[in-house]
Structure formats: structure tokens, C-alpha cells
Amino acid sequence: MKSVITLLLLITATLSFSQEQSYKISSYQEEGTKAPNTHYLGEAWLNRLVSADGDLNYNITKATFKANSTLDWHKHSSPQVLIYVDGAGYYQERGKEPIILKAGDVIVCEKDTEHWHSSTKTTDVTYLALYGGDQPTEWIEVLSQEYYDSVAEKLDD
């Protein structure tokens, strides 16, 4: 009887362990890795949470930009959804006025729409970016510090 109970406990533990191994779990609470400073000003951290693979045709990335940091003008081959989870940032689509987005805001940028987004001059920002495809970003034009500063001056009044 003692052997049977021991065997059942061993089998249960093995099944539990093997079942845990089949899940792919990531945490959006992790900061991620510091992004190489190639298409933005300032400091950014990226945490790739979900990658398009097989039947899953979209990506989810957590991005954190320190205050006074911005992406360059860019566009995506699919719509992009930005879900702001902390802080505040600037957002602008080509031909439209810039706006401030803050924690709780959600915006959809249609595919092939040139845009940029950033933290504010004084506030860090964290958002989740949902987008499709393997090559989701096409970089268009450098966003200058002078232009960023002019947006900050206009919106932070």
C-alpha cells in the first residue's frame, strides 16, 4: 500500500511538472531589454511578449520610454494598436496635430499611416503595442529634437 501511494505521488508530480512545461508564459511586468539607439532619441526598453508565429499572426511588445524620448517617423504594414498602461506621451500622425495620450488610452493607427509616438518631456511612458507581420516597422524620417521640443512646448502649456 505504501508503494502504491508513493508511486501515485510520483506520477502526479511528474504529470504536473510536464504540464507546466507546455505553457509559454511571459510577463509584461518585466522591463525588457534596452533598445539599441537607432530610430529614436533618448532611452527605450522593449519587452517582446508575444511573437507572430504559425496561426498567431500578431505581435505584442511592451515599450517603456524614459522622459524626453521619442521614436522617429515610421509606419507599419498592418494596423497598430497602442494601449497606454503608465505615464503619458505624445502621438502624431502625418498631416494631423500632435496629441497627448495617457494611461488608460487606446489608439489604433491604420496600416501604412506615417506616425511617431514618445514619452512627454517630463514623464516616462509605458504602452503595449499590438501589430501584425514579421517586419512591422518601416522607418521614414528622423524626428528632430527641435521638432519634439516644439511639440512639448505646445502641448505641455
C-alpha positions in Angstrom: 0.0 0.0 0.0 2.8 2.3 0.9 4.4 1.6 -2.5 1.2 2.4 -4.4 0.8 5.7 -2.6 4.4 6.6 -3.3 4.0 5.6 -7.0 0.8 7.7 -7.3 2.6 10.7 -5.8 5.5 10.3 -8.1 3.2 10.0 -11.2 1.2 13.1 -10.1 4.3 15.1 -9.6 5.7 14.1 -12.9 2.5 14.9 -14.8 2.2 18.3 -13.0 5.8 19.1 -14.0 5.4 18.1 -17.6 2.2 20.0 -17.9 3.8 23.2 -16.7 6.5 22.8 -19.4 4.0 23.1 -22.2 3.0 26.7 -21.5 4.8 29.7 -23.0 4.5 32.4 -20.3 5.9 35.9 -20.4 5.3 38.9 -18.1 4.6 42.4 -19.1 5.8 43.5 -15.7 9.4 42.8 -16.7 11.2 45.9 -18.1 12.7 44.0 -21.0 16.0 45.0 -22.7 17.4 48.4 -23.5 16.7 49.1 -27.2 19.6 50.0 -29.4 19.5 53.7 -30.1 18.9 53.6 -33.8 15.5 55.0 -34.6 14.7 57.2 -31.6 16.1 59.9 -29.3 16.5 59.2 -25.6 16.2 55.9 -23.7 13.8 53.0 -24.5 13.2 49.5 -23.1 11.4 46.7 -25.1 9.8 43.5 -23.8 8.6 41.3 -26.6 5.6 39.5 -25.0 4.1 37.6 -28.0 5.6 37.0 -31.4 3.7 36.2 -34.6 4.1 32.5 -35.3 2.1 30.0 -37.2 -1.6 30.6 -36.6 -0.9 33.6 -34.4 -0.5 36.5 -36.8 0.2 39.4 -34.5 2.9 40.6 -32.0 2.6 42.3 -28.6 5.5 44.4 -27.3 5.7 46.4 -24.1 7.7 49.6 -24.7 8.9 52.0 -22.0 10.3 55.3 -22.9 12.0 57.4 -20.4 11.0 61.1 -20.2 12.2 63.2 -23.2 12.5 60.2 -25.5 10.8 59.7 -28.9 10.6 57.4 -31.9 11.3 58.6 -35.4 8.5 58.8 -38.0 7.5 55.3 -39.1 4.7 53.2 -40.4 3.5 49.6 -40.2 2.3 47.1 -42.8 -0.7 46.3 -40.6 -2.8 48.4 -38.2 -1.1 49.1 -34.9 -2.9 49.3 -31.5 -1.3 51.2 -28.7 -2.6 50.6 -25.2 -1.1 53.1 -22.7 -0.6 51.5 -19.3 1.5 54.0 -17.4 2.6 57.6 -17.8 1.9 59.9 -20.7 3.2 60.5 -24.2 2.9 62.4 -27.4 1.4 60.9 -30.6 1.1 62.3 -34.1 0.0 61.0 -37.5 1.3 62.8 -40.6 -0.9 65.7 -41.5 -2.6 65.9 -38.1 -1.9 67.8 -34.9 0.0 66.0 -32.1 -1.9 64.9 -29.0 -1.1 63.7 -25.5 -2.1 60.1 -24.7 -2.0 58.9 -21.1 -2.5 55.7 -19.0 -5.8 54.1 -20.0 -5.9 55.5 -23.5 -6.1 53.1 -26.5 -5.5 54.3 -30.1 -5.5 52.5 -33.4 -3.1 53.6 -36.1 -4.2 52.3 -39.5 -1.8 50.4 -41.7 0.7 52.5 -43.8 0.0 55.6 -41.8 3.1 57.6 -41.0 3.3 58.5 -37.3 5.5 58.8 -34.3 5.0 58.4 -30.5 7.0 59.2 -27.4 7.1 60.0 -23.8 6.4 63.6 -22.7 9.3 65.9 -21.9 8.9 65.2 -18.1 7.1 61.8 -17.9 8.0 58.3 -18.7 5.5 56.3 -20.7 4.7 52.6 -21.0 2.4 51.1 -23.6 1.6 47.8 -25.2 1.9 47.7 -29.0 -0.1 45.2 -30.9 0.8 44.8 -34.6 0.9 42.1 -37.3 3.5 40.7 -39.6 7.2 39.7 -39.4 8.6 43.2 -40.4 6.1 45.5 -38.8 8.1 48.8 -38.9 9.3 50.9 -41.8 11.3 53.9 -40.7 10.5 57.0 -42.7 12.3 60.1 -41.3 14.2 61.2 -38.3 12.2 63.2 -35.8 14.5 66.0 -34.6 15.0 67.1 -31.1 13.9 70.6 -32.1 10.6 69.3 -33.5 10.0 67.2 -30.4 10.7 70.2 -28.2 8.2 72.4 -30.2 5.5 69.7 -29.7 6.3 69.6 -26.0 6.1 73.4 -25.7 2.8 73.4 -27.5 1.1 70.5 -25.6 2.5 71.0 -22.1 1.2 74.5 -21.7 
